[in-house]
């Protein structure tokens, strides 16, 4: 085989092995609901952010509280909880969102 054909023949490069593993501090589990958050030491911060979200929804006239007509059910809701991390990996802020299903 000539040098030109040998040079142009594609060769697959072997994948480099991963040098870094995952440490327990890399995995941050988000709380699923308020009952789970109440058992954490950060409950005060979560509660403050939750009430701030409720006051914001009220200030924007997002909903009205009314009496339900007979045989009707209220809309179901869910609370989404999320931690926002800073560049160094520490918790920068807590975020709560109330959503109607």
mmCIF file as gemmi writes it, N, C-alpha and C atoms, coordinates in Angstrom:
data_model
loop_
_atom_site.group_PDB
_atom_site.id
_atom_site.type_symbol
_atom_site.label_atom_id
_atom_site.label_alt_id
_atom_site.label_comp_id
_atom_site.label_asym_id
_atom_site.label_entity_id
_atom_site.label_seq_id
_atom_site.pdbx_PDB_ins_code
_atom_site.Cartn_x
_atom_site.Cartn_y
_atom_site.Cartn_z
_atom_site.occupancy
_atom_site.B_iso_or_equiv
_atom_site.pdbx_formal_charge
_atom_site.auth_seq_id
_atom_site.auth_asym_id
_atom_site.pdbx_PDB_model_num
ATOM 1 N N . UNK Axp A 1 ? 0.855 -1.169 0 1 0 ? 1 A 1
ATOM 2 C CA . UNK Axp A 1 ? 0 0 0 1 0 ? 1 A 1
ATOM 3 C C . UNK Axp A 1 ? 0.898 1.228 0 1 0 ? 1 A 1
ATOM 4 N N . UNK Axp A 2 ? 0.497 2.216 -0.754 1 0 ? 2 A 1
ATOM 5 C CA . UNK Axp A 2 ? 1.325 3.416 -0.837 1 0 ? 2 A 1
ATOM 6 C C . UNK Axp A 2 ? 1.151 4.262 0.416 1 0 ? 2 A 1
ATOM 7 N N . UNK Axp A 3 ? 2.067 5.202 0.592 1 0 ? 3 A 1
ATOM 8 C CA . UNK Axp A 3 ? 2.041 6.076 1.766 1 0 ? 3 A 1
ATOM 9 C C . UNK Axp A 3 ? 0.799 6.965 1.762 1 0 ? 3 A 1
ATOM 10 N N . UNK Axp A 4 ? 0.338 7.412 0.597 1 0 ? 4 A 1
ATOM 11 C CA . UNK Axp A 4 ? -0.82 8.306 0.514 1 0 ? 4 A 1
ATOM 12 C C . UNK Axp A 4 ? -2.078 7.565 0.958 1 0 ? 4 A 1
ATOM 13 N N . UNK Axp A 5 ? -2.295 6.361 0.479 1 0 ? 5 A 1
ATOM 14 C CA . UNK Axp A 5 ? -3.479 5.605 0.875 1 0 ? 5 A 1
ATOM 15 C C . UNK Axp A 5 ? -3.435 5.235 2.352 1 0 ? 5 A 1
ATOM 16 N N . UNK Axp A 6 ? -2.272 4.943 2.842 1 0 ? 6 A 1
ATOM 17 C CA . UNK Axp A 6 ? -2.134 4.599 4.251 1 0 ? 6 A 1
ATOM 18 C C . UNK Axp A 6 ? -2.458 5.802 5.142 1 0 ? 6 A 1
ATOM 19 N N . UNK Axp A 7 ? -2.06 6.97 4.712 1 0 ? 7 A 1
ATOM 20 C CA . UNK Axp A 7 ? -2.301 8.195 5.485 1 0 ? 7 A 1
ATOM 21 C C . UNK Axp A 7 ? -3.785 8.555 5.489 1 0 ? 7 A 1
ATOM 22 N N . UNK Axp A 8 ? -4.496 8.308 4.389 1 0 ? 8 A 1
ATOM 23 C CA . UNK Axp A 8 ? -5.889 8.718 4.263 1 0 ? 8 A 1
ATOM 24 C C . UNK Axp A 8 ? -6.858 7.682 4.801 1 0 ? 8 A 1
ATOM 25 N N . UNK Axp A 9 ? -6.41 6.538 5.178 1 0 ? 9 A 1
ATOM 26 C CA . UNK Axp A 9 ? -7.297 5.513 5.71 1 0 ? 9 A 1
ATOM 27 C C . UNK Axp A 9 ? -7.804 5.951 7.076 1 0 ? 9 A 1
ATOM 28 N N . UNK Axp A 10 ? -9.129 6.04 7.265 1 0 ? 10 A 1
ATOM 29 C CA . UNK Axp A 10 ? -9.637 6.489 8.569 1 0 ? 10 A 1
ATOM 30 C C . UNK Axp A 10 ? -9.381 5.448 9.648 1 0 ? 10 A 1
ATOM 31 N N . UNK Axp A 11 ? -9.009 5.927 10.793 1 0 ? 11 A 1
ATOM 32 C CA . UNK Axp A 11 ? -8.784 5.052 11.938 1 0 ? 11 A 1
ATOM 33 C C . UNK Axp A 11 ? -9.603 5.59 13.103 1 0 ? 11 A 1
ATOM 34 N N . UNK Axp A 12 ? -10.301 4.715 13.75 1 0 ? 12 A 1
ATOM 35 C CA . UNK Axp A 12 ? -11.126 5.118 14.888 1 0 ? 12 A 1
ATOM 36 C C . UNK Axp A 12 ? -10.234 5.265 16.112 1 0 ? 12 A 1
ATOM 37 N N . UNK Axp A 13 ? -10.407 6.403 16.801 1 0 ? 13 A 1
ATOM 38 C CA . UNK Axp A 13 ? -9.642 6.645 18.014 1 0 ? 13 A 1
ATOM 39 C C . UNK Axp A 13 ? -10.355 6.012 19.196 1 0 ? 13 A 1
ATOM 40 N N . UNK Axp A 14 ? -9.602 5.46 20.09 1 0 ? 14 A 1
ATOM 41 C CA . UNK Axp A 14 ? -10.188 4.861 21.292 1 0 ? 14 A 1
ATOM 42 C C . UNK Axp A 14 ? -10.689 5.964 22.216 1 0 ? 14 A 1
ATOM 43 N N . UNK Axp A 15 ? -11.82 5.726 22.851 1 0 ? 15 A 1
ATOM 44 C CA . UNK Axp A 15 ? -12.375 6.713 23.779 1 0 ? 15 A 1
ATOM 45 C C . UNK Axp A 15 ? -11.488 6.812 25.008 1 0 ? 15 A 1
ATOM 46 N N . UNK Axp A 16 ? -11.313 8.033 25.473 1 0 ? 16 A 1
ATOM 47 C CA . UNK Axp A 16 ? -10.507 8.241 26.67 1 0 ? 16 A 1
ATOM 48 C C . UNK Axp A 16 ? -11.321 7.848 27.898 1 0 ? 16 A 1
ATOM 49 N N . UNK Axp A 17 ? -10.705 7.2 28.855 1 0 ? 17 A 1
ATOM 50 C CA . UNK Axp A 17 ? -11.447 6.835 30.071 1 0 ? 17 A 1
ATOM 51 C C . UNK Axp A 17 ? -11.783 8.072 30.9 1 0 ? 17 A 1
ATOM 52 N N . UNK Axp A 18 ? -12.899 8.001 31.591 1 0 ? 18 A 1
ATOM 53 C CA . UNK Axp A 18 ? -13.318 9.109 32.449 1 0 ? 18 A 1
ATOM 54 C C . UNK Axp A 18 ? -12.455 9.097 33.7 1 0 ? 18 A 1
ATOM 55 N N . UNK Axp A 19 ? -11.857 10.239 34 1 0 ? 19 A 1
ATOM 56 C CA . UNK Axp A 19 ? -10.937 10.322 35.124 1 0 ? 19 A 1
ATOM 57 C C . UNK Axp A 19 ? -11.631 10.717 36.418 1 0 ? 19 A 1
ATOM 58 N N . UNK Axp A 20 ? -12.843 11.261 36.33 1 0 ? 20 A 1
ATOM 59 C CA . UNK Axp A 20 ? -13.496 11.797 37.518 1 0 ? 20 A 1
ATOM 60 C C . UNK Axp A 20 ? -14.761 11.015 37.799 1 0 ? 20 A 1
ATOM 61 N N . UNK Axp A 21 ? -14.95 10.641 39.026 1 0 ? 21 A 1
ATOM 62 C CA . UNK Axp A 21 ? -16.171 9.97 39.436 1 0 ? 21 A 1
ATOM 63 C C . UNK Axp A 21 ? -17.176 10.972 39.971 1 0 ? 21 A 1
ATOM 64 N N . UNK Axp A 22 ? -18.278 10.486 40.444 1 0 ? 22 A 1
ATOM 65 C CA . UNK Axp A 22 ? -19.318 11.333 41.013 1 0 ? 22 A 1
ATOM 66 C C . UNK Axp A 22 ? -19.254 11.208 42.525 1 0 ? 22 A 1
ATOM 67 N N . UNK Axp A 23 ? -19.167 12.354 43.178 1 0 ? 23 A 1
ATOM 68 C CA . UNK Axp A 23 ? -19.144 12.345 44.64 1 0 ? 23 A 1
ATOM 69 C C . UNK Axp A 23 ? -20.546 12.648 45.165 1 0 ? 23 A 1
ATOM 70 N N . UNK Axp A 24 ? -20.837 12.312 46.417 1 0 ? 24 A 1
ATOM 71 C CA . UNK Axp A 24 ? -22.171 12.588 46.97 1 0 ? 24 A 1
ATOM 72 C C . UNK Axp A 24 ? -22.526 14.071 46.97 1 0 ? 24 A 1
ATOM 73 N N . UNK Axp A 25 ? -21.527 14.949 47 1 0 ? 25 A 1
ATOM 74 C CA . UNK Axp A 25 ? -21.832 16.381 46.988 1 0 ? 25 A 1
ATOM 75 C C . UNK Axp A 25 ? -22.246 16.856 45.604 1 0 ? 25 A 1
ATOM 76 N N . UNK Axp A 26 ? -21.94 16.077 44.549 1 0 ? 26 A 1
ATOM 77 C CA . UNK Axp A 26 ? -22.346 16.459 43.199 1 0 ? 26 A 1
ATOM 78 C C . UNK Axp A 26 ? -23.828 16.208 42.955 1 0 ? 26 A 1
ATOM 79 N N . UNK Axp A 27 ? -24.425 15.314 43.713 1 0 ? 27 A 1
ATOM 80 C CA . UNK Axp A 27 ? -25.831 14.962 43.531 1 0 ? 27 A 1
ATOM 81 C C . UNK Axp A 27 ? -26.649 15.682 44.593 1 0 ? 27 A 1
ATOM 82 N N . UNK Axp A 28 ? -27.499 16.598 44.159 1 0 ? 28 A 1
ATOM 83 C CA . UNK Axp A 28 ? -28.365 17.324 45.084 1 0 ? 28 A 1
ATOM 84 C C . UNK Axp A 28 ? -29.793 16.931 44.752 1 0 ? 28 A 1
ATOM 85 N N . UNK Axp A 29 ? -30.433 16.265 45.678 1 0 ? 29 A 1
ATOM 86 C CA . UNK Axp A 29 ? -31.8 15.82 45.465 1 0 ? 29 A 1
ATOM 87 C C . UNK Axp A 29 ? -32.759 16.971 45.76 1 0 ? 29 A 1
ATOM 88 N N . UNK Axp A 30 ? -33.632 17.248 44.821 1 0 ? 30 A 1
ATOM 89 C CA . UNK Axp A 30 ? -34.64 18.274 45.021 1 0 ? 30 A 1
ATOM 90 C C . UNK Axp A 30 ? -35.782 17.675 45.838 1 0 ? 30 A 1
ATOM 91 N N . UNK Axp A 31 ? -36.34 18.432 46.778 1 0 ? 31 A 1
ATOM 92 C CA . UNK Axp A 31 ? -37.486 17.921 47.533 1 0 ? 31 A 1
ATOM 93 C C . UNK Axp A 31 ? -38.701 17.791 46.619 1 0 ? 31 A 1
ATOM 94 N N . UNK Axp A 32 ? -39.514 16.782 46.878 1 0 ? 32 A 1
ATOM 95 C CA . UNK Axp A 32 ? -40.665 16.525 46.02 1 0 ? 32 A 1
ATOM 96 C C . UNK Axp A 32 ? -41.903 17.304 46.43 1 0 ? 32 A 1
ATOM 97 N N . UNK Axp A 33 ? -42.073 17.558 47.729 1 0 ? 33 A 1
ATOM 98 C CA . UNK Axp A 33 ? -43.273 18.248 48.195 1 0 ? 33 A 1
ATOM 99 C C . UNK Axp A 33 ? -42.974 18.979 49.5 1 0 ? 33 A 1
ATOM 100 N N . UNK Axp A 34 ? -43.958 19.729 49.98 1 0 ? 34 A 1
ATOM 101 C CA . UNK Axp A 34 ? -43.757 20.516 51.199 1 0 ? 34 A 1
ATOM 102 C C . UNK Axp A 34 ? -43.601 19.637 52.432 1 0 ? 34 A 1
ATOM 103 N N . UNK Axp A 35 ? -44.235 18.476 52.456 1 0 ? 35 A 1
ATOM 104 C CA . UNK Axp A 35 ? -44.084 17.575 53.603 1 0 ? 35 A 1
ATOM 105 C C . UNK Axp A 35 ? -42.635 17.11 53.734 1 0 ? 35 A 1
ATOM 106 N N . UNK Axp A 36 ? -41.993 16.873 52.62 1 0 ? 36 A 1
ATOM 107 C CA . UNK Axp A 36 ? -40.588 16.47 52.644 1 0 ? 36 A 1
ATOM 108 C C . UNK Axp A 36 ? -39.689 17.631 53.067 1 0 ? 36 A 1
ATOM 109 N N . UNK Axp A 37 ? -40.045 18.832 52.645 1 0 ? 37 A 1
ATOM 110 C CA . UNK Axp A 37 ? -39.247 20.015 52.995 1 0 ? 37 A 1
ATOM 111 C C . UNK Axp A 37 ? -39.356 20.327 54.479 1 0 ? 37 A 1
ATOM 112 N N . UNK Axp A 38 ? -40.518 20.077 55.068 1 0 ? 38 A 1
ATOM 113 C CA . UNK Axp A 38 ? -40.709 20.376 56.493 1 0 ? 38 A 1
ATOM 114 C C . UNK Axp A 38 ? -39.763 19.578 57.385 1 0 ? 38 A 1
ATOM 115 N N . UNK Axp A 39 ? -39.264 18.466 56.898 1 0 ? 39 A 1
ATOM 116 C CA . UNK Axp A 39 ? -38.344 17.638 57.686 1 0 ? 39 A 1
ATOM 117 C C . UNK Axp A 39 ? -36.883 18.058 57.531 1 0 ? 39 A 1
ATOM 118 N N . UNK Axp A 40 ? -36.601 19.061 56.709 1 0 ? 40 A 1
ATOM 119 C CA . UNK Axp A 40 ? -35.22 19.479 56.476 1 0 ? 40 A 1
ATOM 120 C C . UNK Axp A 40 ? -34.848 20.643 57.381 1 0 ? 40 A 1
ATOM 121 N N . UNK Axp A 41 ? -33.56 20.845 57.623 1 0 ? 41 A 1
ATOM 122 C CA . UNK Axp A 41 ? -33.125 21.992 58.429 1 0 ? 41 A 1
ATOM 123 C C . UNK Axp A 41 ? -33.359 23.334 57.735 1 0 ? 41 A 1
ATOM 124 N N . UNK Axp A 42 ? -33.535 23.331 56.416 1 0 ? 42 A 1
ATOM 125 C CA . UNK Axp A 42 ? -33.744 24.576 55.673 1 0 ? 42 A 1
ATOM 126 C C . UNK Axp A 42 ? -35.218 24.954 55.565 1 0 ? 42 A 1
ATOM 127 N N . UNK Axp A 43 ? -36.071 24.412 56.418 1 0 ? 43 A 1
ATOM 128 C CA . UNK Axp A 43 ? -37.507 24.662 56.325 1 0 ? 43 A 1
ATOM 129 C C . UNK Axp A 43 ? -37.822 26.144 56.428 1 0 ? 43 A 1
ATOM 130 N N . UNK Axp A 44 ? -37.118 26.899 57.253 1 0 ? 44 A 1
ATOM 131 C CA . UNK Axp A 44 ? -37.417 28.328 57.409 1 0 ? 44 A 1
ATOM 132 C C . UNK Axp A 44 ? -37.229 29.064 56.075 1 0 ? 44 A 1
ATOM 133 N N . UNK Axp A 45 ? -36.151 28.776 55.362 1 0 ? 45 A 1
ATOM 134 C CA . UNK Axp A 45 ? -35.924 29.43 54.065 1 0 ? 45 A 1
ATOM 135 C C . UNK Axp A 45 ? -37 29.037 53.054 1 0 ? 45 A 1
ATOM 136 N N . UNK Axp A 46 ? -37.349 27.734 53.027 1 0 ? 46 A 1
ATOM 137 C CA . UNK Axp A 46 ? -38.39 27.281 52.108 1 0 ? 46 A 1
ATOM 138 C C . UNK Axp A 46 ? -39.734 27.928 52.438 1 0 ? 46 A 1
ATOM 139 N N . UNK Axp A 47 ? -40.066 28.038 53.721 1 0 ? 47 A 1
ATOM 140 C CA . UNK Axp A 47 ? -41.344 28.63 54.12 1 0 ? 47 A 1
ATOM 141 C C . UNK Axp A 47 ? -41.406 30.098 53.716 1 0 ? 47 A 1
ATOM 142 N N . UNK Axp A 48 ? -40.311 30.827 53.906 1 0 ? 48 A 1
ATOM 143 C CA . UNK Axp A 48 ? -40.263 32.237 53.518 1 0 ? 48 A 1
ATOM 144 C C . UNK Axp A 48 ? -40.494 32.395 52.015 1 0 ? 48 A 1
ATOM 145 N N . UNK Axp A 49 ? -39.839 31.577 51.221 1 0 ? 49 A 1
ATOM 146 C CA . UNK Axp A 49 ? -39.984 31.662 49.767 1 0 ? 49 A 1
ATOM 147 C C . UNK Axp A 49 ? -41.388 31.244 49.332 1 0 ? 49 A 1
ATOM 148 N N . UNK Axp A 50 ? -41.969 30.264 50.012 1 0 ? 50 A 1
ATOM 149 C CA . UNK Axp A 50 ? -43.323 29.813 49.677 1 0 ? 50 A 1
ATOM 150 C C . UNK Axp A 50 ? -44.338 30.922 49.899 1 0 ? 50 A 1
ATOM 151 N N . UNK Axp A 51 ? -44.263 31.592 51.045 1 0 ? 51 A 1
ATOM 152 C CA . UNK Axp A 51 ? -45.203 32.68 51.311 1 0 ? 51 A 1
ATOM 153 C C . UNK Axp A 51 ? -44.959 33.868 50.392 1 0 ? 51 A 1
ATOM 154 N N . UNK Axp A 52 ? -43.727 34.091 49.993 1 0 ? 52 A 1
ATOM 155 C CA . UNK Axp A 52 ? -43.442 35.15 49.022 1 0 ? 52 A 1
ATOM 156 C C . UNK Axp A 52 ? -44.115 34.845 47.69 1 0 ? 52 A 1
ATOM 157 N N . UNK Axp A 53 ? -44.071 33.586 47.261 1 0 ? 53 A 1
ATOM 158 C CA . UNK Axp A 53 ? -44.728 33.184 46.013 1 0 ? 53 A 1
ATOM 159 C C . UNK Axp A 53 ? -46.244 33.359 46.109 1 0 ? 53 A 1
ATOM 160 N N . UNK Axp A 54 ? -46.836 32.996 47.237 1 0 ? 54 A 1
ATOM 161 C CA . UNK Axp A 54 ? -48.284 33.144 47.415 1 0 ? 54 A 1
ATOM 162 C C . UNK Axp A 54 ? -48.671 34.619 47.388 1 0 ? 54 A 1
ATOM 163 N N . UNK Axp A 55 ? -47.914 35.462 48.067 1 0 ? 55 A 1
ATOM 164 C CA . UNK Axp A 55 ? -48.207 36.908 48.055 1 0 ? 55 A 1
ATOM 165 C C . UNK Axp A 55 ? -48.049 37.503 46.657 1 0 ? 55 A 1
ATOM 166 N N . UNK Axp A 56 ? -47.085 37.01 45.891 1 0 ? 56 A 1
ATOM 167 C CA . UNK Axp A 56 ? -46.906 37.482 44.519 1 0 ? 56 A 1
ATOM 168 C C . UNK Axp A 56 ? -48.098 37.095 43.651 1 0 ? 56 A 1
ATOM 169 N N . UNK Axp A 57 ? -48.587 35.873 43.803 1 0 ? 57 A 1
ATOM 170 C CA . UNK Axp A 57 ? -49.763 35.445 43.043 1 0 ? 57 A 1
ATOM 171 C C . UNK Axp A 57 ? -50.988 36.284 43.398 1 0 ? 57 A 1
ATOM 172 N N . UNK Axp A 58 ? -51.143 36.604 44.683 1 0 ? 58 A 1
ATOM 173 C CA . UNK Axp A 58 ? -52.271 37.443 45.101 1 0 ? 58 A 1
ATOM 174 C C . UNK Axp A 58 ? -52.122 38.865 44.58 1 0 ? 58 A 1
ATOM 175 N N . UNK Axp A 59 ? -50.919 39.411 44.604 1 0 ? 59 A 1
ATOM 176 C CA . UNK Axp A 59 ? -50.697 40.783 44.139 1 0 ? 59 A 1
ATOM 177 C C . UNK Axp A 59 ? -50.95 40.918 42.641 1 0 ? 59 A 1
ATOM 178 N N . UNK Axp A 60 ? -50.703 39.855 41.887 1 0 ? 60 A 1
ATOM 179 C CA . UNK Axp A 60 ? -50.932 39.882 40.439 1 0 ? 60 A 1
ATOM 180 C C . UNK Axp A 60 ? -52.353 39.477 40.063 1 0 ? 60 A 1
ATOM 181 N N . UNK Axp A 61 ? -53.223 39.281 41.057 1 0 ? 61 A 1
ATOM 182 C CA . UNK Axp A 61 ? -54.616 38.872 40.827 1 0 ? 61 A 1
ATOM 183 C C . UNK Axp A 61 ? -54.67 37.621 39.941 1 0 ? 61 A 1
ATOM 184 N N . UNK Axp A 62 ? -53.848 36.648 40.266 1 0 ? 62 A 1
ATOM 185 C CA . UNK Axp A 62 ? -53.776 35.42 39.49 1 0 ? 62 A 1
ATOM 186 C C . UNK Axp A 62 ? -54.991 34.534 39.721 1 0 ? 62 A 1
ATOM 187 N N . UNK Axp A 63 ? -55.567 34.597 40.893 1 0 ? 63 A 1
ATOM 188 C CA . UNK Axp A 63 ? -56.704 33.739 41.212 1 0 ? 63 A 1
ATOM 189 C C . UNK Axp A 63 ? -57.664 34.479 42.133 1 0 ? 63 A 1
ATOM 190 N N . UNK Axp A 64 ? -58.888 33.965 42.212 1 0 ? 64 A 1
ATOM 191 C CA . UNK Axp A 64 ? -59.904 34.468 43.134 1 0 ? 64 A 1
ATOM 192 C C . UNK Axp A 64 ? -60.403 33.296 43.966 1 0 ? 64 A 1
ATOM 193 N N . UNK Axp A 65 ? -60.556 33.52 45.246 1 0 ? 65 A 1
ATOM 194 C CA . UNK Axp A 65 ? -61.152 32.504 46.108 1 0 ? 65 A 1
ATOM 195 C C . UNK Axp A 65 ? -62.662 32.693 46.09 1 0 ? 65 A 1
ATOM 196 N N . UNK Axp A 66 ? -63.384 31.665 45.689 1 0 ? 66 A 1
ATOM 197 C CA . UNK Axp A 66 ? -64.841 31.727 45.603 1 0 ? 66 A 1
ATOM 198 C C . UNK Axp A 66 ? -65.417 30.476 46.243 1 0 ? 66 A 1
ATOM 199 N N . UNK Axp A 67 ? -66.696 30.53 46.567 1 0 ? 67 A 1
ATOM 200 C CA . UNK Axp A 67 ? -67.393 29.346 47.065 1 0 ? 67 A 1
ATOM 201 C C . UNK Axp A 67 ? -67.675 28.419 45.887 1 0 ? 67 A 1
ATOM 202 N N . UNK Axp A 68 ? -67.459 27.14 46.11 1 0 ? 68 A 1
ATOM 203 C CA . UNK Axp A 68 ? -67.691 26.177 45.039 1 0 ? 68 A 1
ATOM 204 C C . UNK Axp A 68 ? -69.18 25.9 44.878 1 0 ? 68 A 1
ATOM 205 N N . UNK Axp A 69 ? -69.668 25.833 43.649 1 0 ? 69 A 1
ATOM 206 C CA . UNK Axp A 69 ? -71.047 25.412 43.42 1 0 ? 69 A 1
ATOM 207 C C . UNK Axp A 69 ? -71.207 23.946 43.829 1 0 ? 69 A 1
ATOM 208 N N . UNK Axp A 70 ? -72.442 23.514 44.059 1 0 ? 70 A 1
ATOM 209 C CA . UNK Axp A 70 ? -72.665 22.111 44.43 1 0 ? 70 A 1
ATOM 210 C C . UNK Axp A 70 ? -72.139 21.154 43.356 1 0 ? 70 A 1
ATOM 211 N N . UNK Axp A 71 ? -71.632 20.007 43.781 1 0 ? 71 A 1
ATOM 212 C CA . UNK Axp A 71 ? -71.115 18.94 42.932 1 0 ? 71 A 1
ATOM 213 C C . UNK Axp A 71 ? -69.898 19.355 42.101 1 0 ? 71 A 1
ATOM 214 N N . UNK Axp A 72 ? -69.22 20.401 42.485 1 0 ? 72 A 1
ATOM 215 C CA . UNK Axp A 72 ? -68.01 20.825 41.774 1 0 ? 72 A 1
ATOM 216 C C . UNK Axp A 72 ? -66.795 20.621 42.677 1 0 ? 72 A 1
ATOM 217 N N . UNK Axp A 73 ? -65.654 20.378 42.058 1 0 ? 73 A 1
ATOM 218 C CA . UNK Axp A 73 ? -64.421 20.199 42.809 1 0 ? 73 A 1
ATOM 219 C C . UNK Axp A 73 ? -63.463 21.345 42.504 1 0 ? 73 A 1
ATOM 220 N N . UNK Axp A 74 ? -62.617 21.641 43.481 1 0 ? 74 A 1
ATOM 221 C CA . UNK Axp A 74 ? -61.597 22.677 43.276 1 0 ? 74 A 1
ATOM 222 C C . UNK Axp A 74 ? -60.498 22.138 42.36 1 0 ? 74 A 1
ATOM 223 N N . UNK Axp A 75 ? -59.809 23.047 41.692 1 0 ? 75 A 1
ATOM 224 C CA . UNK Axp A 75 ? -58.703 22.647 40.835 1 0 ? 75 A 1
ATOM 225 C C . UNK Axp A 75 ? -57.556 22.122 41.684 1 0 ? 75 A 1
ATOM 226 N N . UNK Axp A 76 ? -56.94 21.066 41.219 1 0 ? 76 A 1
ATOM 227 C CA . UNK Axp A 76 ? -55.81 20.48 41.93 1 0 ? 76 A 1
ATOM 228 C C . UNK Axp A 76 ? -54.55 21.283 41.603 1 0 ? 76 A 1
ATOM 229 N N . UNK Axp A 77 ? -53.625 21.318 42.529 1 0 ? 77 A 1
ATOM 230 C CA . UNK Axp A 77 ? -52.398 22.083 42.316 1 0 ? 77 A 1
ATOM 231 C C . UNK Axp A 77 ? -51.186 21.262 42.749 1 0 ? 77 A 1
ATOM 232 N N . UNK Axp A 78 ? -50.044 21.714 42.318 1 0 ? 78 A 1
ATOM 233 C CA . UNK Axp A 78 ? -48.783 21.109 42.723 1 0 ? 78 A 1
ATOM 234 C C . UNK Axp A 78 ? -47.8 22.225 43.058 1 0 ? 78 A 1
ATOM 235 N N . UNK Axp A 79 ? -46.875 21.926 43.944 1 0 ? 79 A 1
ATOM 236 C CA . UNK Axp A 79 ? -45.848 22.894 44.332 1 0 ? 79 A 1
ATOM 237 C C . UNK Axp A 79 ? -44.512 22.357 43.843 1 0 ? 79 A 1
ATOM 238 N N . UNK Axp A 80 ? -43.847 23.134 43.002 1 0 ? 80 A 1
ATOM 239 C CA . UNK Axp A 80 ? -42.541 22.732 42.492 1 0 ? 80 A 1
ATOM 240 C C . UNK Axp A 80 ? -41.466 23.444 43.297 1 0 ? 80 A 1
ATOM 241 N N . UNK Axp A 81 ? -40.528 22.682 43.822 1 0 ? 81 A 1
ATOM 242 C CA . UNK Axp A 81 ? -39.462 23.213 44.661 1 0 ? 81 A 1
ATOM 243 C C . UNK Axp A 81 ? -38.127 22.988 43.972 1 0 ? 81 A 1
ATOM 244 N N . UNK Axp A 82 ? -37.283 24.027 43.991 1 0 ? 82 A 1
ATOM 245 C CA . UNK Axp A 82 ? -36.005 23.912 43.308 1 0 ? 82 A 1
ATOM 246 C C . UNK Axp A 82 ? -34.959 24.753 44.021 1 0 ? 82 A 1
ATOM 247 N N . UNK Axp A 83 ? -33.735 24.239 44.075 1 0 ? 83 A 1
ATOM 248 C CA . UNK Axp A 83 ? -32.606 24.998 44.614 1 0 ? 83 A 1
ATOM 249 C C . UNK Axp A 83 ? -31.797 25.536 43.446 1 0 ? 83 A 1
ATOM 250 N N . UNK Axp A 84 ? -31.403 26.802 43.523 1 0 ? 84 A 1
ATOM 251 C CA . UNK Axp A 84 ? -30.514 27.384 42.527 1 0 ? 84 A 1
ATOM 252 C C . UNK Axp A 84 ? -29.123 27.44 43.136 1 0 ? 84 A 1
ATOM 253 N N . UNK Axp A 85 ? -28.132 26.955 42.408 1 0 ? 85 A 1
ATOM 254 C CA . UNK Axp A 85 ? -26.779 26.874 42.929 1 0 ? 85 A 1
ATOM 255 C C . UNK Axp A 85 ? -25.917 28.011 42.402 1 0 ? 85 A 1
ATOM 256 N N . UNK Axp A 86 ? -24.972 28.447 43.235 1 0 ? 86 A 1
ATOM 257 C CA . UNK Axp A 86 ? -23.989 29.44 42.828 1 0 ? 86 A 1
ATOM 258 C C . UNK Axp A 86 ? -22.877 28.729 42.053 1 0 ? 86 A 1
ATOM 259 N N . UNK Axp A 87 ? -21.931 29.502 41.545 1 0 ? 87 A 1
ATOM 260 C CA . UNK Axp A 87 ? -20.841 28.927 40.76 1 0 ? 87 A 1
ATOM 261 C C . UNK Axp A 87 ? -19.97 27.985 41.584 1 0 ? 87 A 1
ATOM 262 N N . UNK Axp A 88 ? -19.859 28.241 42.88 1 0 ? 88 A 1
ATOM 263 C CA . UNK Axp A 88 ? -19.012 27.394 43.721 1 0 ? 88 A 1
ATOM 264 C C . UNK Axp A 88 ? -19.742 26.154 44.237 1 0 ? 88 A 1
ATOM 265 N N . UNK Axp A 89 ? -21.009 25.983 43.887 1 0 ? 89 A 1
ATOM 266 C CA . UNK Axp A 89 ? -21.769 24.81 44.296 1 0 ? 89 A 1
ATOM 267 C C . UNK Axp A 89 ? -22.634 25.018 45.523 1 0 ? 89 A 1
ATOM 268 N N . UNK Axp A 90 ? -22.524 26.171 46.165 1 0 ? 90 A 1
ATOM 269 C CA . UNK Axp A 90 ? -23.368 26.444 47.325 1 0 ? 90 A 1
ATOM 270 C C . UNK Axp A 90 ? -24.764 26.85 46.854 1 0 ? 90 A 1
ATOM 271 N N . UNK Axp A 91 ? -25.716 26.807 47.757 1 0 ? 91 A 1
ATOM 272 C CA . UNK Axp A 91 ? -27.094 27.148 47.415 1 0 ? 91 A 1
ATOM 273 C C . UNK Axp A 91 ? -27.23 28.666 47.368 1 0 ? 91 A 1
ATOM 274 N N . UNK Axp A 92 ? -27.58 29.202 46.2 1 0 ? 92 A 1
ATOM 275 C CA . UNK Axp A 92 ? -27.721 30.643 46.026 1 0 ? 92 A 1
ATOM 276 C C . UNK Axp A 92 ? -29.105 31.106 46.461 1 0 ? 92 A 1
ATOM 277 N N . UNK Axp A 93 ? -30.151 30.357 46.056 1 0 ? 93 A 1
ATOM 278 C CA . UNK Axp A 93 ? -31.505 30.722 46.464 1 0 ? 93 A 1
ATOM 279 C C . UNK Axp A 93 ? -32.42 29.522 46.326 1 0 ? 93 A 1
ATOM 280 N N . UNK Axp A 94 ? -33.558 29.636 46.972 1 0 ? 94 A 1
ATOM 281 C CA . UNK Axp A 94 ? -34.592 28.619 46.904 1 0 ? 94 A 1
ATOM 282 C C . UNK Axp A 94 ? -35.702 29.159 46.015 1 0 ? 94 A 1
ATOM 283 N N . UNK Axp A 95 ? -36.3 28.292 45.212 1 0 ? 95 A 1
ATOM 284 C CA . UNK Axp A 95 ? -37.336 28.721 44.284 1 0 ? 95 A 1
ATOM 285 C C . UNK Axp A 95 ? -38.559 27.834 44.454 1 0 ? 95 A 1
ATOM 286 N N . UNK Axp A 96 ? -39.735 28.461 44.549 1 0 ? 96 A 1
ATOM 287 C CA . UNK Axp A 96 ? -40.999 27.743 44.702 1 0 ? 96 A 1
ATOM 288 C C . UNK Axp A 96 ? -41.952 28.235 43.629 1 0 ? 96 A 1
ATOM 289 N N . UNK Axp A 97 ? -42.663 27.296 42.996 1 0 ? 97 A 1
ATOM 290 C CA . UNK Axp A 97 ? -43.652 27.654 41.998 1 0 ? 97 A 1
ATOM 291 C C . UNK Axp A 97 ? -44.911 26.861 42.274 1 0 ? 97 A 1
ATOM 292 N N . UNK Axp A 98 ? -46.052 27.538 42.33 1 0 ? 98 A 1
ATOM 293 C CA . UNK Axp A 98 ? -47.342 26.876 42.531 1 0 ? 98 A 1
ATOM 294 C C . UNK Axp A 98 ? -48.015 26.773 41.165 1 0 ? 98 A 1
ATOM 295 N N . UNK Axp A 99 ? -48.369 25.557 40.758 1 0 ? 99 A 1
ATOM 296 C CA . UNK Axp A 99 ? -48.952 25.314 39.437 1 0 ? 99 A 1
ATOM 297 C C . UNK Axp A 99 ? -50.265 24.559 39.578 1 0 ? 99 A 1
ATOM 298 N N . UNK Axp A 100 ? -51.212 24.904 38.733 1 0 ? 100 A 1
ATOM 299 C CA . UNK Axp A 100 ? -52.483 24.192 38.666 1 0 ? 100 A 1
ATOM 300 C C . UNK Axp A 100 ? -52.313 23.025 37.703 1 0 ? 100 A 1
ATOM 301 N N . UNK Axp A 101 ? -52.797 21.854 38.092 1 0 ? 101 A 1
ATOM 302 C CA . UNK Axp A 101 ? -52.671 20.685 37.209 1 0 ? 101 A 1
ATOM 303 C C . UNK Axp A 101 ? -53.747 20.676 36.166 1 0 ? 101 A 1
